């Protein structure tokens, strides 16, 4: 096809493990194919132009949250990013800030998320009640199950953290992702934690009182989670504790 | 030499591996989970539609039980499965789902009262009883008698994976991500752990353990057109194969899903059809009832996929720049239903294809085409999940051939298998690690480490003309073309020899960058030969199997042959320098089956070469059943008399259901 558009993908390359490496933008020129996403473009660059280029994809369907990166200044899931949405055909890619850089576009979101999950105890705390799995399950209001599911949709991609000014100033801030996890367990009747317990976990400036309500987390969330209203709700709830 | 010791080593951090880790951790074992990626990014997260378990809570699942789930699973497998394993599975699935409910999975629940649903393209009213309100809901899936698939909208795998992964963090399981097992450490037919490459530093290290469990998922990326994540390259099965001892089972049994979206190959869940979505051709005609009058769009996946291709071959496909496709129409379900229960499907269609599937009429139809989806084959194990040949090596989930899926897996049975096998195999694995001592010389560990170091050095030193990316691409395309949905002897033979040539070419490559860390081309260079070996197992097994069973369909042998082919294919790689696997077979014994071979109830009729033992065994089964029913025995006692099965923990206990009491 001769009417294929020329595009330029400019990537900030840097290998922090190599003392000879300096951060620099490298431009790759390629032809746009129909329906081309950044997953397709970057895979093609690696196969045909630069086998050394590092990036992370797993599901390539917007489900697993592996491929967050900063595209023309905005953090976004690369696999869902269509080249056609960039009219001038120039895309500048940088790794997400706030996470440890592995190489080029690859950052260690997994390590960050594990630490966050442990910090906010991102699991059901049931005080050791063993359920009998041979018996009929506990009932739950269908509406409530839906509400919990709504918050459980977070894929921990880290885009809210990369968008967040507090996260850049306070390295230990749990981010919208962490606060959303707390909001999720707070409404779950299977979780026996009280508001006081949640206050112990996130009742400080690295938690619920660190958020400056700049809203970028919600603006960029690829799952459209209601982050700001949940954070506001949680702050209201916890400010009345003690 | 960097060595880490543990009691239980688990390779693969998806749902199966993580559930195993909870079983070993619970029994006090020092457990380590290794994963290519942060575990919450595993391909388990992509399971959309749901998990089969016969809870029988909702109206459309009333009367469901283990017996029906068992029968659907065996028919689905085209009698290729191990029926004892299928029994172990269906009996534990309700317990698995209830356990997950306790760990926080927000299962969609039954809402009492009436609601509208679409069944067979017609609006129907379903009324849920008051006493079912708030229990776990289920939806319809292909090849099932009852609505049995429990779900959280269309993000079931995601919510399950997050619950299990967080439970593992809660129980302080040591999870190490960006670690890749590249070979198994073994001696005297016993496995003692793995040589592992750190994907950040490139460093090799040894993980030495009493027992090792591989749960690395499937090998879909051997094909070009696949729904699988990019990490699903079958490396777990490959390193087991490379021991020369462990066997792989039924590698030719590869499932093609009917409805990945064109061209990206991203899956649109079977829930689309389960909830009432239909398939249309170039004329907008709903064609599946013409081929499958009874199950229509909800026949098993192998059957629907073939019918779609058959219809395209009949000239009814929709032409596009990517070849012909079929339309999936879910608009008839209504916007409200789609935006609540099929939200990811809508999002995928909108983002990748610019189509809103909730718009009624052709504008909302989504292009779909069958593509590789699931690996029924894998590391062949005993019922405990331990390799039949290599002691101390266990496997479960998609990586294993346990074998509950036979030649075709039912939708909703895979994500279910991950947690169920995680519970069952996890416990047998834990017992093995408790009962066995680690007795191994450090020189053996050193030898395995040095061998792998040498292989990496060798790859970096090669200075040939071949490009590893091109070899991989050629393999993927030829697997699509010659080892796909429709197969025949001529093309399979060609595939085998072309794959052998490709394997030879991997010894004549050149990796451009010579660094050992952060070098994606190096990773391809050591993985692709492993993938080619798996591809050879698939193609050679398919060439030998001169019958059609489940997803394995031979145009030159159209019938299922119960006289000659009621057996499981076993492949192993006898010598390192071999270019072909060694194939042996394992017979399935009709006389021990609870359900002897018969017609599946869907697919073409009269296409079975019957084994006379089938009818004889059926008579035996019928007689026994009749006699015991007359004696007033219940279904559990009858089942026990027909075919015994064991389970660990309290998993053998009966499952309570709300209908029991009435």
Interface residues (C-beta under 8 A of the other chain):
Chain A: X15 X17 X18 X34 X35 X37 X46 X47 X48 X51 X52 X53 X54 X56 X57 X58 X59 X60 X61 X62 X63 X64 X65 X66 X80 X82 X102 X103 X108 X109 X110 X111 X113 X114 X117 X118 X121 X122 X123 X124 X126 X131 X133 X134 X135 X136 X137 X138 X139 X140 X141 X142 X145 X146 X148 X149 X152 X153 X155 X156 X185 X188 X190 X191
Chain B: X37 X38 X39 X40 X41 X42 X43 X45 X46 X55 X95 X96 X97 X98 X99 X101 X102 X103 X104 X106 X107 X108 X109 X110 X111 X133 X134 X135 X136 X137 X152 X153 X155 X158 X159 X162 X163 X166 X167 X169 X170 X175 X177 X178 X200 X201 X229 X230 X231 X263 X264 X266 X267 X321 X340 X344 X347 X348 X351 X352 X353 X469 X473 X511 X512 X513 X515 X517 X518 X519 X520 X521 X650 X653 X654 X655 X656 X657 X658
